[in-house]
Amino acid sequence: MLEQAITLGFKASSNEAEYEALLVSLRMAKDLAVKKLAIHFDSQIITDQTIKEYTTKHLRIAQYLEKVCKQLEAFQTYTLTLVSQADNTHIDALGGLGSALDHQLKHSILVEYLDKASIKSGAGNRSVTG
């Protein structure tokens, strides 16, 4: 299991920050050539949107969701598990990525600084109709 902390150098809503953490986690797993990915996340909205139980009308969130779904295609299999904040109090601070890596891997905490959003700016608060 790898854990990470992310610092954002731009304004983001809490949901946007959650998506940024998920995208960083997916990029890291892809860079490590992970084939089977297990993601443990404590955001009900993000989890439901990613597994297509919820949709969004916010353009920026729709862009994040599209980017996450595209990155998930890189893995043979993946699971996205909703965990309660009570059960994983550190998950918000660390990004919540658990992957099927070799258990021999030493425990590491990575810190990544993002100075810009993973999606294009200028989308504002427009809505997507659907």
N, C-alpha and C positions, 0 to 999 in steps of 0.2 A: 504494500500500500504506500502510495506517495501522498504527502500532504503539502499544501502550499498556502501562502498568504499573498494577496494581491493588493497593491496600492493603486488607486485610480488618480490620475492627474487631470481629471476633467469631471464636470458635473454629470451625475447620473442618478436616476431614480433608484430605489432599492431593487426593483425588478431588473432594471438595466444592469446594475452591479452584479446581481445574481447570474444573469446571462453572461456577463464578461467573465466571471469566475468559471462558469461551465465551459465557455469557449477556450479559455486558457488551459483548462484541464484536458479538453479534447485534443488541443494542439500538442500538449505535452505527451499524452498517451500515444498519439500518432507518431511523434518524433522518436518515441521509445519502441516503435514497431509492435505495440500491443495489438493483439488480434481479437481477444475476448475481453470486453470492458464491463466492469460493474461500477456504476455511478450511484453514490449515496447522497441524496440531496434533501434539504429540509424545507424547500419551498413548494407548497401545494400547487400554486398557480403555474410555476415553471414546469414542474413535473407533469401536470395535467396537459399543459400546452404541448409539451414535447411528445407525449404519447398520444396526442391528438384527441384527448377528451374535452379540452377547452380550446376555443379559438380566441383571437384577439381582434379588436377593432382599432388598436393603436398602431400606427404605421411603424414607429421605431421598434416596438416589441415584435411586430410581424417580421421585420428585417432580422432581428436577433434570432427569432424562431427559425426562419428560413436558413440562416447561416448554421445554426446548431444541427438542424436536420441534414444539411449537406455534409457537415463534418462527420456525423454519425455513420454515413455511408462508407467511410474508410475502414470500418471494423467488421469482422466476420459476424460477430454477435455482440450485443450489448444489452445490459439491463439498467433500468433507471428505477431506483428504489426510493420511495419517500420514507424518510426517517423523522421521528419527532425531535424537536429541539431539546426536549428533556432527556432523551436518550443519547444525544450527541451535542453537548453544549459547546464543543469547540468547532463544530462544523462550519458555522458562519465565518469565523475568522480564517479558516484554512481552505475554504473553497469546496470541500466535500467530495474529493475524488477518491474513489477506491477502485483499483483495477486489478486484473488477474495477472499480476506480476509475480515473479519468482519470490517465494517467501524468504529466500536467503538475502534478498535485497535489504540493505541497511535502511533503517528509518531515517528519513530526511525531511526537512521542512524547507521549501523553496519560497523565496519572496520575489515577486515580479511586479515591476512598476509599469503601468500602462499610461502613456501620456495622451492617447487619443482613443476614441471608441473604435470597436471592431467593425462597426457599420458606418456608412457614410453619414456625415452630419448634414444639417439643414432640413431634416425631416419634420422637425418641430413636433407639435401635438396634433397633427392631422390624423384623421381616422381612415381606416380601411373599411369599406362597406362590403357586406357579404351575405 
